[in-house]
Amino acid sequence: GAFGSTGNYRADVCITHPVAPPANDDCSGSVLLTSGTACTNTAATLFYATSSSGTIPAGCSVSGTVYEVWFRFAATSTTQIVRLSNLGSGLAGASTYVQMFSSSTGLCGGTLTSLGCSAASSSLTVNSLTVGTTYYIRVFVSSNPVGISSAAYAFNICVLQSGGNDACANAIELFSGTTCSAVAGTLQGATYTAPTVAFSCGNTSSADVWYRFEAKTTNPTITF
């Protein structure tokens, strides 16, 4: 104690964290998603997510510290589509990504191998998967997700099996830009959609998949 005294100069000291990280902040706490032919959204957040320890394969050529949450699903098709939507304001304008991994053991403790990565503004499509195998999804952002609000770092996530955008109602959203940002797709497992109006091309037996976008100009170019 100061001045040779102890009783009058004692204090307790502690450090607290204002908000707990999400429960799926680490791979071991990954949230289970169910793959289906239609999108069933799961609400999630990156608010106060931390950076995982250990060796995680780099994603989307992003270097430095990233902040992440984890999900897992059992493949129901050899082609799976991961879709993020309703990105909060803290994510929509940031470097936010979604990445899929396989595991050498089927568990987080195994060696993780990156199978694909995409900006969160686009859907991630991964082919050549094994039906019934568990795969892991990492959603991450390159800026520390603190200090705004939980809503700012909220998002929805779903997993679609091959042909998930087989119907117009489940069309995958594309985002128009000044440069082309390609989104992988597949016609595997697709079926024909009977039109409510006459199609101006194709025929009455063509399998199809569907996409949607918000026009930014009166003459957008669609590149296949």
N, C-alpha and C positions, 0 to 999 in steps of 0.2 A: 504494500500500500504506500501511497505518497506520504511524505513527511513522517515516516516511521509508524503510521497508523494503518490498520487493515479494515476495521469495521466500518469506517465512514467513506471508504473509497472503493467499495466492491461493486461490480456490475456483472450481469449475465449478458453474453453476446451470442447471437445466432444469425444465420443467413437463411432466408426463405426465398422460394421461387414463386413469383406472383401467380402463374398459371401452370398447371401440370401438363406435361407433354401428352399427346394423344395416346390412347392405349395401344395402338398399332404403330408406335414410333419405331419399333425394332421388328425385324423379320419374325422373331419368335412370337410376337403378338399379332401377327398378320390376321386380318379380317377375312373370313370365308365369304367368297362370292359364288353365286350359282350361274352357270352358263345356260342360256336358253335361246330360243329362236326370236324372242322379243326382248327388248331392253328392260330389265328390272333394276332401277336405280337404287344404289346404297349411298346414303348421305355420309360425307366424311369431311375432315378438315386437316389442314397443315398448321393450324395455329399453334405456335410454340413447339413445333416439331424440332427434333435435334438431328445431328449428323451421326449416322451409325458408325460404330467402331468395327474394326476388322477390315478384311479385303473385300470390297464390292467392285465388280467390274465397272469401269467408267461408262457413262451413258451419254449419247448424243453429242459427243466431243466436248462435253462440259468439264472444265477443270476447276480445281479448287473445292472449297467446302460447299456441300449441298445439304438441304434439309428435307427429310423424307418420311413417308408413311408407307406401310406395306399391306398387301392383300394376297390372297391365294385362291385358286380355283382348280377343280378337276376338269380336264378337257372333255368335252362331249362331242368334239369334232376335230378333224385334223387341222382345220383352219379356225382360228379364234380371233375375234375383234374386241379390243378394249376401247371403250368410249367414255370420255370425260365430258361433262356438261355443267352448265350453271356455275361457271367459275366466278368466285368472288373478285372484288375489285383489286385485291392484293395479288391475285394470281393471273387475272386476265391480261394485265400489262407487263407481267414479269416473265422471266425465263423458266417456265414450268414444263415439266416433261413427264411422260409415262414410259416405263420400261418393263419388259417381261424377261423372266429368268427360268431356266431349268435348274434342277438340283441333282447332283450326282447320287444322293441318297433319298431324294424325295422330301427331305427336311431342310430347314434353314441351316443346320450345321454342316450340310454337305457343300461341295464346291459349286458355286453358282456360276452359270454360263449365260451371258446376255444373248437373247434371241431376237431382240428388236427394240427400238426406241424411237419415240416420236414426240414432237412438241404437243402439249396438251390441247392445243387448238385443233388438232387433227386426230382422227381415230388411228389406233395402232392395230395393224393386221399382221398376224404371224401364222405362217404355214408349216406343214410337215410336223405337226404335233402328234403325240400318241394319246389316243382316247383312254381316259381313265387315269392318266398321269397327273400329278399335282404340279402346277406351275405357280410362280410367284410374280407379283406385280409391285413395282416400286413407283410411287408418284413423288416427284421431288421438285424443289424450287431452289434457285441459286442465291436468292436473297433471304436473309434471316426473317422468318415469318412471325414477327412480334410487333407490338406497338400500335396496331390499328384497331381491329376488333376480330372476334372469332368469325363473324360473317364474311369479312374480307378475305379469309383464307378457306372458305367452305367450297365444296364441289360435290358433284354426283359422279358415281362411277358404275359402269355395268360391263358385263362380258357377254358377247353374242357368239353363238356357234356359226359355222359356215352356213351361208344363206340367211343370216340374221337380218340383213337388209333386203330380203327377198320380196317384201311387200312395201308399197309406198308409205304406209303408216310408220314403218321402221327405217325410213331413209336416213342414211348417215349424213351428218352435216359437214359440208366443206366450207372453207373460209377463203373468200376472194382476196387477192393481194396484187401488188404490182409485179411480183415475180411468182413463178409457179412453185408451189410446195406440194409435191405429189403424195397422194395417199394410196397405199397398196390396197388392192381389192381382189376378189375372186368370184367366179361364177360357179364354183364347185358346189353342188347340192342345190343350185337355184332352180326355180320352177317358172312356168309361164304365168304372167298376171293378165287376167281377162280385163280388157280396157272398158271403161264406162263411156269413152268416146273413141273414135277411130284414131289409131296410130298412123302417123304419116310415113313411117318406115318400119322395117321388120316384117314379120309374118305372124300368123296365129299360133305358132308353136315355138317361138323363140323364148328361151329361158332369159330371165332378167333379174337385175339387182338395181337398187334405187339409192339416189343421193339427193341432197337438197343444199341450197346456198342462198344467201341474201345478196341481191345484186348491188354492187357498188357503182356501176356505170350502166349506161343503156346498151352497151355492146360488149359484154364480157366474152372472153375466149375460153372454151372448154377443151382441154387437151387430154387425149386418152393415150 
